[in-house]
Amino acid sequence: MEALSQFTPFILMFVVVYFFMIAPQMKRAKKEKKFAAELKKGNKVITKSGMHGKIAELNDKDNSCVIETLAGKIKFDRSAISMEMSQKLNSTSVK
């Protein structure tokens, strides 16, 4: 019983770290993966580096997309598209 009481603080720390750090990160990663899978041609997006454009092509084989900007077409990984900024852009342009 004494050994259990010695490990109780470590167990509690792990539980706190899990619920405040690990679980939210897993939930966010799941949402970002779903967002990237639901992208379709014609969506307006913003990359994590701040580039604005519209999706011209999607390639499922290498998980990339071609974004059409005012400067031309550029190929990006789908993971380079910012979920938060793209959703803000699309929600304000609809109104």
Steps between C-alpha positions, in 0.01 A plus 500: 500500500792731573638449147168608350498821703850580370386473139172687546649845417655361179174336399310823565755701301466261206119526512515881506753512215289259296175697537653845456765431235487164326123457449444850351793451261360167383157660450651788301706264282186299425312818396788615278520160332124509433528856364780400262301200379190713434678759283357527152574686181395864512536545878666823606788426737786663688823313557679499835756736347221748415456446126141547378357312207242263358549126459546418132593130524509227765732203484409209730806296401756727668250692718571834334300776339563775248395845619425772249613843617525836327867421431428158344454140607701349785505140626469443878451209735149494643653525846632848409145639488390676818168367623416797726586777253333323207180447698500867606552607139213285375263600782552875441476478121163319519332775701 
